[in-house]
Amino acid sequence: MLVTVEDGRATQIAGNPDHAFTNGFLCTKVSKYLERTYHADRLLHPQIRVGAKGEGRFRRATWDEALDLIAKRLTAIQASNEGPQAILPYSYAGTMGLVNGEGMASRFFHRIGASLLDRTICSSAGSEALSITYGQRMGTDPETIGEAKLIILWGTNTLTANPHLWPFVRKAKANGARIICIDPLRTRTADACDEHVPIRPGTDAALALALMHVLFRDGHEDRQYLDYMTLGAEKVRDRVLADYAPERVAPICRLPVETIERLGTLYGATRPTFIRANYGLQRHGGAGAAVRAISLLPAITGAWNDIGGGFQLSASGTFELDRAAFERRNTVPAGTRTINMSRLGEALTTVDNPRVRALVVYNSNPASVAPERNRVLEGLRRDDLFTVVLEHFQTDTADHADVLLPATTQLEHDDLHSAYGHLYLMYNHRAIEPLGEALPNAEIFRRLAAKMAIEDDALRATDEEIMREILATAGPPTSHFTLEELRDRGFVRIGVPSPHLPFHSGAVIRTASGRIEIESSVFAALGGDALPAYVPPHESEERNPELARRYPLALLSPPAHSFLNSTFVNVPSLRRAAGKPTLEIHTDDAERRGIRSGQMVSIFNDRGAFSAEAVISDRVRPGVVSAPSVWWGKLTADNTNANQTTSQALTDIGRGATFYDNLVDVRARS
């Protein structure tokens, strides 16, 4: 991102045309980053609560006053019978820099002995599946996919959520590639593809295994690759031929048998083939099984040997960053408990021994984004919970803070950024001075450590010292250049070959067996199946037929095109573009319930309800409804959003959130 600054004020932002992946353009959201940075409602000063929890009434305070209060309360909790584990940090990816994300914050919380946070809300199921199966979270070099002759966009609305990949997709299409979208929704991306396969939500593993059936049955497997690079190929062959025939899988996925047969044949007969999966398909109970099965398709055909072939979910493991080292995980006291962020409502309302007495939120807005929102809000309203929030705006979460601290945006601090969609490490140059009294996250935690009189050089380290340590402790792909080189150039492709073929024949596989583990004792030890299998959603006719009878509609709540989860929701131009909360519902389902287009409806289940305007559409399949999200509750007519209905159930592996494993019903509002 290039920023033009005039007289100390950022006046223009644009994509950097010299970056080989982002290619000179910004996504819809980030193109409005100046509007967000200079928003009239930016938090510019520390504040202390004066009203009731949730009212959002504060008075201005000085930094010393605010930090003194936080230090006093945290120190008292540390010294109490409940001890430091009664303190819980809560954060995710609101600021993704390595320094202002977790670089200093984790050092602070580890040092004081706070509870650990299992950061599972987005990608943990797929990440664990890849780590177990392939040994690393790596994938196809995205700059090569223009060479592919078949691209499958599986569970990804690429034009909204990964737009910088699209020029490479377009290049492949111009070279004769066929582009197929597998998604329960007919998204903007599906419209731009050659074919849309409207799968039933949560059945992706079944489809992938049916494709394997076709591949093995018709002789499309690469025997040499399987023998040399994998473990368990013969066993999975026997399983899919016996259990996952297209005619058996078709009713599970709600797809025609012919579609599965054709897709399997096309995948087996085409080279190179590339599959881009994203996070939508891992937001249900069988998420890990789904990512595992899909990611193994290129291992069956040997597509990992082809330039432009393979699979990508995340490239993050390619960077080989030693987060344990620079986050000082070695300072965590033995026996420290871990609390899953996807079960925050439970943690704040029912967990004891010890009860959570202090919550410190940064880089996240759990009152909007965490599942089972009613439980989360109940916990945040506890009078005996001391809550600190570092933020840019007064979000739903900030309304429940006892102390509210103004943090800097990306334009106002320096940082390092890795990536999960490309292979460049980036230096984030501060473009402007912090607005008002805002401070970077790292500086806030440095000052808080000093207020608490913690004697630890790691908590006094400057941002630059942390950056140097990150590079010094990183693996070879990232440690081959200096901070000065990175700062001068802005971004550097990490030290992997170009093109990068991470799992080609002869590549080092970092599993215990040294092979791609189609059969996995690790999966079995985690309670799963040693071989790839279909795991139905928690809330499905297979696992809970009575619930499916009571609540027959599967609700999906993907990010709206103008939002990034709850980020950017308060930016006026983007909120205008999003319009209002809507629910897409198929004509058949709407007629059955007497719902008209434009009518306000209530979407509900046993956990809660929210309201939206009905949009009758064939862009969702029968039995599926979609509510583009994630709205701040305070910016809706009834202070609700889709997370009133989502559950705290977890994925099969990775302990991840299951936002799209959510059965509801819909009725017209009177």
C-alpha positions in Angstrom: 0.0 0.0 0.0 1.4 3.4 -1.0 0.4 6.4 1.1 0.7 10.0 0.0 1.3 12.4 2.9 0.9 16.2 2.6 1.7 18.4 5.6 1.6 15.5 8.0 -1.8 14.2 6.7 -2.4 11.1 4.6 -4.3 12.3 1.5 -4.3 9.3 -0.8 -3.7 5.5 -0.7 -3.1 3.1 -3.5 -1.9 -0.3 -4.2 1.8 -0.7 -5.0 2.3 -1.7 -8.7 5.7 -3.1 -7.9 4.3 -5.8 -5.6 4.1 -9.0 -7.8 1.1 -10.4 -6.0 -1.1 -7.4 -5.0 -0.3 -5.8 -8.4 -1.2 -2.2 -7.7 -4.8 -2.4 -6.4 -6.5 -2.5 -3.1 -9.6 -4.4 -2.0 -12.9 -2.6 -1.5 -12.4 -2.4 2.2 -8.8 -1.2 2.4 -9.4 1.3 -0.4 -11.4 3.2 2.2 -8.7 3.1 4.9 -8.2 6.9 5.0 -11.9 7.3 5.7 -11.5 4.9 8.5 -8.3 6.4 9.9 -9.8 10.0 9.9 -13.3 8.9 11.0 -14.9 11.5 13.2 -15.5 8.8 15.8 -11.9 7.7 16.2 -10.8 7.1 19.8 -8.2 9.7 20.5 -7.8 9.7 24.3 -7.9 7.2 27.2 -11.3 6.9 28.8 -12.8 5.4 32.0 -16.3 4.1 32.4 -18.9 6.2 34.2 -22.1 4.5 33.2 -23.4 0.9 33.5 -21.7 -1.9 31.6 -22.9 -1.8 28.0 -24.1 1.8 28.1 -20.9 3.1 26.5 -20.6 6.2 28.8 -17.0 7.3 29.6 -15.0 10.2 30.8 -11.7 11.3 29.4 -8.6 10.3 31.4 -4.9 10.7 31.1 -2.6 7.8 30.1 -1.1 7.7 33.6 -4.5 7.6 35.2 -5.8 4.8 33.0 -2.7 2.7 33.2 -2.4 3.2 36.9 -6.0 1.9 37.3 -5.3 -1.1 35.1 -2.0 -1.9 36.8 -3.7 -1.7 40.2 -6.6 -4.0 39.2 -4.4 -6.6 37.5 -1.9 -6.6 40.3 -4.6 -7.2 42.9 -6.0 -10.1 40.9 -2.5 -11.6 40.6 -2.1 -11.4 44.4 -5.6 -12.8 45.1 -6.5 -16.4 45.9 -7.7 -16.8 42.3 -4.3 -15.7 41.0 -3.1 -14.5 37.6 -5.0 -17.1 35.6 -8.1 -15.1 36.4 -6.8 -12.6 33.8 -7.7 -13.5 30.2 -6.3 -11.8 27.1 -8.6 -11.8 24.0 -7.3 -11.0 20.6 -7.2 -12.0 17.0 -6.4 -10.3 13.7 -7.6 -6.7 13.9 -4.0 -5.7 13.7 -2.0 -8.4 12.0 1.6 -7.1 12.4 4.0 -9.4 14.2 4.9 -6.7 16.7 1.6 -5.1 17.4 -0.4 -8.3 17.0 1.1 -10.6 19.6 4.9 -9.7 19.6 4.7 -7.6 22.8 1.2 -8.5 24.1 2.0 -12.2 24.4 5.3 -11.4 26.2 3.3 -9.4 28.7 0.5 -11.9 29.4 2.9 -14.9 29.5 5.1 -13.0 32.0 2.3 -12.2 34.4 0.9 -15.7 34.3 -2.4 -15.0 32.6 -4.6 -17.7 31.1 -3.6 -18.6 27.6 -6.0 -18.0 24.8 -6.5 -20.6 22.1 -7.0 -18.5 19.0 -9.4 -20.7 17.1 -12.0 -18.4 15.7 -10.9 -18.4 12.1 -8.6 -21.1 10.7 -7.5 -23.5 13.3 -9.2 -26.6 12.0 -7.8 -26.3 8.5 -4.4 -25.3 9.8 -4.2 -28.3 12.1 -5.4 -30.6 9.3 -2.6 -29.4 7.0 0.0 -29.6 9.7 -0.9 -33.1 10.5 -1.2 -34.3 6.9 1.6 -32.4 5.2 3.8 -31.3 8.2 3.6 -27.6 7.2 0.9 -25.1 6.3 2.1 -24.5 2.8 0.5 -24.6 -0.6 0.8 -23.8 -4.3 2.8 -20.6 -5.2 -0.1 -18.3 -6.1 2.0 -16.5 -8.7 2.0 -19.7 -10.8 -1.6 -20.6 -11.0 -1.9 -18.8 -14.4 -0.4 -22.0 -15.7 -3.3 -24.2 -14.4 -5.8 -25.7 -16.9 -8.4 -26.4 -14.2 -9.0 -24.2 -11.2 -11.4 -25.1 -8.4 -12.4 -22.4 -6.0 -13.8 -24.4 -3.1 -15.6 -22.6 -0.3 -14.0 -19.3 -1.3 -15.7 -16.1 -2.5 -12.4 -15.0 -4.1 -13.6 -11.7 -5.5 -14.7 -10.5 -2.0 -12.2 -12.3 0.3 -9.1 -12.9 -1.9 -9.3 -10.4 -4.8 -5.6 -10.3 -5.4 -5.7 -13.9 -6.5 -8.3 -13.1 -9.2 -5.9 -11.7 -11.8 -4.0 -15.0 -11.8 -7.3 -16.9 -12.2 -8.1 -14.6 -15.1 -4.7 -15.3 -16.7 -5.4 -19.0 -16.4 -8.8 -18.6 -18.0 -7.3 -16.6 -20.9 -5.0 -19.5 -21.4 -7.9 -21.9 -21.7 -8.4 -23.0 -18.1 -11.8 -24.0 -16.8 -12.8 -22.3 -13.5 -15.3 -24.0 -11.2 -16.7 -22.7 -8.0 -17.9 -25.1 -5.3 -20.0 -23.1 -2.8 -23.5 -23.4 -1.3 -24.1 -19.8 -2.3 -24.0 -18.3 -5.8 -21.6 -15.6 -5.0 -20.0 -12.9 -7.1 -17.2 -15.4 -7.6 -19.5 -18.1 -8.7 -21.0 -15.7 -11.3 -17.6 -15.1 -12.8 -16.7 -18.8 -13.1 -17.5 -21.3 -15.8 -19.5 -23.5 -13.5 -21.1 -23.3 -10.0 -21.5 -26.4 -8.0 -24.0 -25.6 -5.2 -23.0 -28.1 -2.5 -25.0 -28.6 0.7 -23.2 -26.8 3.5 -20.8 -28.9 5.5 -20.6 -31.9 3.1 -17.3 -30.9 1.4 -15.4 -34.0 2.7 -18.0 -36.3 1.2 -17.6 -34.6 -2.2 -13.8 -34.8 -2.1 -13.9 -38.5 -1.2 -16.4 -39.1 -4.1 -13.9 -37.4 -6.4 -11.2 -39.7 -5.1 -13.5 -42.7 -5.9 -13.7 -41.6 -9.5 -9.9 -41.0 -9.6 -9.0 -44.4 -8.3 -11.8 -46.2 -10.2 -10.8 -44.8 -13.5 -7.1 -45.0 -13.1 -6.3 -41.3 -12.7 -4.1 -41.8 -9.7 -0.3 -41.2 -9.9 1.0 -44.5 -8.6 4.7 -43.3 -8.6 3.9 -40.2 -6.5 1.7 -42.1 -4.1 4.3 -44.9 -3.6 7.1 -42.4 -3.1 5.5 -39.5 -1.2 2.5 -40.8 0.7 1.5 -43.1 3.5 -1.8 -45.0 3.4 -2.7 -44.7 -0.3 -3.9 -48.3 -0.7 -6.1 -48.0 2.4 -7.8 -44.8 1.3 -8.3 -46.4 -2.2 -10.1 -49.3 -0.6 -12.2 -47.0 1.5 -13.4 -44.6 -1.2 -14.1 -47.4 -3.7 -16.2 -49.1 -1.0 -17.9 -46.2 0.7 -17.9 -43.1 -1.4 -19.4 -43.9 -4.8 -20.9 -40.8 -6.5 -24.4 -42.3 -6.3 -24.1 -42.7 -2.6 -22.6 -39.2 -2.0 -24.9 -37.3 -4.3 -27.9 -37.3 -1.9 -25.5 -36.3 1.0 -24.2 -33.2 -1.0 -27.6 -32.6 -2.7 -25.8 -32.7 -6.1 -26.6 -34.7 -9.2 -24.5 -37.9 -9.6 -23.6 -36.7 -13.1 -22.0 -33.5 -11.6 -19.8 -35.5 -9.3 -18.8 -38.0 -12.0 -18.0 -35.2 -14.5 -16.0 -33.2 -11.9 -14.0 -36.2 -10.9 -13.2 -37.1 -14.5 -12.2 -33.5 -15.3 -9.9 -33.3 -12.3 -8.3 -36.6 -13.1 -7.8 -35.9 -16.9 -6.5 -32.3 -16.6 -3.0 -31.1 -15.7 -2.1 -28.8 -14.1 -5.0 -28.6 -11.6 -5.2 -26.1 -8.8 -7.6 -26.0 -5.8 -8.0 -22.8 -3.8 -9.9 -23.5 -0.5 -10.7 -20.9 2.0 -12.1 -20.6 5.5 -15.8 -20.9 4.8 -15.7 -24.7 4.4 -14.1 -25.1 7.9 -16.8 -23.4 9.9 -18.7 -26.6 10.7 -18.2 -29.7 12.8 -16.3 -31.8 10.2 -14.0 -28.9 9.1 -10.7 -30.7 9.7 -11.9 -33.7 7.8 -13.0 -31.6 4.9 -9.7 -29.7 4.6 -7.8 -32.9 4.9 -9.8 -34.7 2.2 -9.7 -31.8 -0.3 -6.0 -31.1 0.2 -5.2 -34.8 -0.6 -6.7 -34.6 -4.1 -3.4 -33.3 -5.7 -1.5 -36.0 -3.8 -3.7 -38.7 -5.5 -3.1 -37.3 -9.0 0.5 -36.0 -8.4 -0.6 -32.5 -9.2 2.0 -31.2 -6.7 4.6 -31.9 -9.3 3.1 -29.4 -11.8 3.9 -25.7 -12.0 0.5 -24.1 -11.2 -0.9 -27.3 -9.7 -1.7 -28.3 -6.2 -3.8 -26.8 -3.4 -3.7 -23.7 -1.2 -5.4 -22.9 2.0 -2.6 -21.0 3.7 1.0 -20.1 2.9 1.8 -19.0 6.5 3.9 -22.0 7.3 6.3 -21.2 4.5 7.7 -18.2 6.4 8.9 -20.5 9.3 8.5 -17.8 11.9 9.4 -19.0 15.5 6.5 -17.4 17.3 7.2 -19.4 20.4 10.6 -17.7 20.7 9.7 -14.0 20.0 6.5 -14.3 22.0 8.4 -15.8 24.9 6.2 -18.8 25.3 9.0 -20.3 27.5 8.0 -17.9 30.3 4.5 -19.4 30.6 4.2 -20.9 34.1 3.7 -24.7 34.2 0.1 -25.7 34.5 -1.4 -22.5 33.0 -4.8 -23.2 31.6 -6.0 -22.5 28.1 -9.3 -20.9 27.3 -10.8 -21.3 23.8 -11.7 -18.0 22.3 -14.6 -19.7 20.4 -16.2 -20.4 23.7 -15.8 -17.0 25.3 -19.5 -16.9 26.3 -18.9 -20.0 28.4 -15.6 -18.7 29.7 -17.2 -15.5 31.0 -20.4 -17.1 32.4 -19.7 -20.6 33.7 -16.0 -21.3 34.0 -14.6 -21.3 37.5 -11.3 -22.3 39.2 -10.6 -19.5 38.7 -13.4 -17.3 37.4 -12.3 -14.8 34.8 -12.0 -11.5 36.7 -10.2 -9.4 34.1 -10.5 -9.4 30.3 -8.1 -7.5 28.1 -9.3 -7.2 24.5 -7.1 -6.0 21.7 -7.3 -6.5 17.9 -10.8 -8.0 18.2 -14.4 -7.1 18.8 -15.9 -10.2 20.6 -19.2 -8.6 21.4 -19.9 -8.7 17.7 -17.9 -11.6 16.3 -17.8 -14.3 19.0 -20.4 -17.1 18.7 -23.5 -17.3 20.8 -23.6 -13.6 21.3 -26.2 -13.6 24.0 -23.9 -15.5 26.3 -20.9 -13.3 25.5 -22.9 -10.1 26.3 -24.1 -11.7 29.5 -20.5 -12.2 30.5 -19.4 -8.8 29.5 -22.1 -7.2 31.6 -20.8 -8.8 34.8 -20.1 -6.1 37.5 -17.3 -8.2 38.9 -15.5 -8.4 35.5 -12.8 -5.8 34.9 -12.6 -5.2 31.1 -9.9 -3.3 29.3 -10.3 -2.6 25.5 -7.6 -1.3 23.1 -9.5 0.0 20.1 -9.8 2.5 17.2 -13.6 3.0 17.8 -16.2 2.5 20.4 -17.4 -0.9 19.2 -20.0 -3.2 20.8 -17.1 -4.6 22.9 -15.8 -1.1 23.8 -19.3 -0.2 25.2 -18.6 -2.8 27.9 -15.1 -1.6 28.9 -14.1 -0.3 32.2 -11.1 1.3 30.6 -10.9 2.2 26.9 -7.5 2.8 25.3 -6.9 4.5 21.9 -4.7 2.3 19.6 -3.0 3.3 16.4 -4.0 2.2 12.9 -1.6 0.7 10.3 -0.8 4.2 9.1 0.5 5.2 12.5 3.0 2.6 13.5 5.9 0.5 12.1 5.6 -3.3 11.9 6.4 -6.5 10.1 3.8 -8.5 8.3 3.9 -12.1 7.0 1.1 -13.4 4.8 -1.1 -16.4 4.3 -2.0 -15.8 0.7 1.4 -15.0 -0.8 5.1 -15.4 -0.2 6.3 -11.8 0.7 7.4 -10.5 4.1 6.5 -6.8 4.3 7.6 -3.8 6.3 4.8 -1.5 7.4 6.2 2.0 7.4 4.5 4.5 9.7 3.1 7.2 7.3 1.7 9.7 9.8 2.1 10.5 13.5 -0.5 8.9 15.7 -3.8 10.8 15.9 -4.6 12.4 19.3 -3.0 10.4 22.1 -3.3 7.0 20.3 -0.4 4.6 21.0 0.7 1.4 19.2 -0.4 -1.8 21.0 3.2 -2.7 21.7 3.9 0.6 23.5 0.7 0.3 25.5 1.8 -3.1 26.9 5.4 -1.8 27.5 3.9 1.1 29.6 1.6 -1.2 31.5 4.5 -3.6 32.3 6.4 -0.6 33.7 3.4 0.5 35.8 3.3 -3.0 37.2 7.0 -2.8 38.0 7.8 -6.0 36.0 11.5 -6.4 35.7 12.0 -8.1 32.3 14.2 -6.8 29.4 11.8 -8.6 27.0 9.0 -6.2 28.1 11.3 -3.1 27.5 12.4 -4.2 24.0 11.7 -1.6 21.3 9.7 -2.4 18.2 12.9 -2.5 16.2 14.5 -4.9 18.6 11.5 -7.2 18.4 11.7 -7.1 14.6 15.4 -8.0 14.6 14.6 -10.9 16.9 11.8 -12.1 14.6 14.2 -12.3 11.7 17.0 -13.8 13.8 14.8 -16.6 15.1 13.0 -17.4 11.8 13.8 -20.4 9.6 15.9 -20.1 6.4 13.2 -18.8 4.1 12.8 -15.6 6.2 16.2 -15.2 7.8 18.2 -14.6 4.6 17.8 -10.8 4.6 18.3 -8.0 7.1 15.9 -5.6 8.6 17.6 -2.8 6.8 17.0 -4.5 3.4 13.4 -5.1 4.3 12.8 -1.6 5.5 14.4 -0.2 2.4 12.6 -2.3 -0.1 9.2 -2.5 1.7 8.7 -6.2 0.8 10.8 -9.2 0.0 9.8 -12.6 -1.4 11.0 -15.1 1.1 13.8 -17.5 0.2 12.0 -20.3 -1.6 12.4 -21.2 -5.2 10.4 -19.5 -7.9 8.2 -21.3 -8.8 7.8 -22.9 -5.4 6.6 -26.5 -5.5 6.4 -27.3 -1.8 5.4 -31.0 -2.1 7.0 -32.1 -5.3 8.4 -35.6 -5.6 11.5 -35.6 -3.4 10.5 -32.7 -1.3 11.2 -33.0 2.5 7.9 -33.7 4.2 8.0 -32.7 7.9 5.6 -35.3 9.3 6.8 -38.0 11.7 6.8 -40.6 8.8 8.5 -38.2 6.3 5.6 -38.7 4.0 2.3 -37.1 3.2 0.1 -38.9 5.8 -3.1 -40.0 4.0 -3.3 -42.4 6.9 -2.6 -40.6 10.2 -2.1 -41.9 13.7 -2.3 -38.3 14.8 -5.8 -37.9 13.6 -6.7 -41.1 15.3 -5.1 -40.0 18.6 -7.2 -36.8 18.4 -10.4 -38.9 18.2 -10.8 -38.8 14.5 -10.4 -41.4 11.8 -6.9 -42.5 10.8 -8.1 -42.4 7.1 -10.0 -39.5 5.4 -13.7 -39.6 6.1 -16.9 -37.5 6.0 -17.8 -36.0 9.3 -21.3 -34.5 9.2 -22.1 -31.1 10.7 -23.1 -31.1 14.4 -26.5 -29.6 13.4 -27.6 -31.9 10.6 -30.1 -34.6 9.8 -27.3 -37.2 10.1 -26.3 -36.2 13.7 -29.4 -34.6 15.1 -32.6 -35.3 13.1 -34.9 -33.9 15.7 -33.1 -30.5 15.6 -33.1 -30.6 11.8 -36.9 -31.1 11.9 -37.4 -28.2 14.3 -35.0 -25.9 12.5 -34.8 -26.9 8.8 -32.8 -24.1 7.4 -28.9 -24.0 7.4 -27.8 -20.4 8.1 -24.6 -19.1 6.5 -23.2 -15.7 7.7 -20.3 -14.9 5.4 -18.6 -11.5 5.5 -20.4 -8.8 3.5 -18.5 -7.6 0.5 -18.0 -4.2 2.2 -16.9 -5.6 5.6 -14.0 -7.6 6.9 -15.9 -9.4 9.7 -16.8 -6.5 12.0 -14.0 -4.2 10.7 -15.1 -1.3 8.4 -18.7 -1.7 9.5 -18.8 1.8 10.9 -17.1 3.4 7.8 -20.0 5.5 6.3 -19.3 4.8 2.6 -18.9 1.0 3.2 -22.0 0.8 5.4 -24.0 2.6 2.7 -22.8 0.1 0.2 -23.8 -2.8 2.4 -27.2 -1.2 3.0 -28.9 -3.0 5.9 -28.8 -6.5 7.4 -30.4 -8.8 4.9 -31.3 -12.5 4.6 -31.2 -14.3 1.3 -33.9 -17.0 1.2 -34.9 -19.3 -1.7 -38.3 -18.8 -3.3 -39.6 -22.2 -2.1 -38.6 -21.6 1.5 -40.1 -18.0 1.4 -43.4 -19.1 -0.1 -43.7 -21.9 2.5 -43.4 -19.3 5.3 -45.5 -16.6 3.6 -42.5 -14.2 3.4 -42.3 -11.5 0.8 -39.2 -9.8 -0.6 -38.4 -6.6 1.4 -40.3 -7.8 4.5 -38.6 -7.8 7.9 -38.0 -11.3 9.2 -36.8 -12.9 12.4 -34.2 -15.6 12.1 -34.1 -17.8 15.2 -33.2 -21.0 17.0 -32.9 -22.0 20.7 -29.9 -19.7 21.2 -31.4 -16.5 20.1 -32.8 -14.4 17.2 -31.9 -11.5 14.9 -33.7 -9.5 12.4 -33.1 -8.8 8.7 -34.8 -7.8 5.5 -35.8 -10.7 3.3 -34.3 -11.0 -0.1 -36.0 -13.7 -2.1 -33.4 -15.2 -4.4 -32.2 -18.2 -6.3 -28.6 -17.4 -5.2 -29.1 -19.7 -2.3 -30.3 -23.3 -2.7 -33.4 -24.5 -1.0 -32.8 -25.3 2.7 -30.1 -22.6 3.0 -30.3 -19.0 4.0 -27.6 -16.4 4.0 -27.1 -13.3 6.2 -24.0 -11.3 5.1 -22.2 -10.2 8.2 -20.8 -9.2 10.7 -22.8 -6.1 11.7 -22.2 -4.3 15.0 -25.3 -4.9 17.0 -25.4 -1.2 17.9 -25.7 -0.3 14.2 -28.7 -2.4 13.6 -32.4 -1.6 14.3 -32.7 -4.1 17.2 -29.1 -4.4 18.4 -28.6 -7.9 17.1 -26.6 -9.7 14.5 -26.3 -13.3 13.1 -24.1 -14.4 16.1 -27.2 -14.4 18.3 -27.9 -17.8 16.7 -24.4 -19.3 16.2 -23.1 -21.9 18.7 -20.0 -22.5 20.7 -19.6 -26.1 19.4 -16.1 -26.8 18.1 -14.7 -28.5 15.0 -13.5 -32.1 14.8 -9.8 -31.0 15.1 -8.3 -27.6 15.8 -11.0 -26.7 18.3 -12.3 -24.1 15.8 -15.5 -22.1 15.6 -18.5 -23.6 13.8 -20.3 -20.4 12.6 -21.8 -22.1 9.5 -23.0 -25.2 11.5 -26.2 -23.4 12.5 -29.7 -24.6 11.9 -32.5 -21.9 12.2 -36.0 -21.1 11.1 -37.4 -17.9 9.7 -40.7 -16.1 10.2 -42.1 -12.8 9.0 -42.2 -10.1 11.6 -45.6 -8.6 12.4 
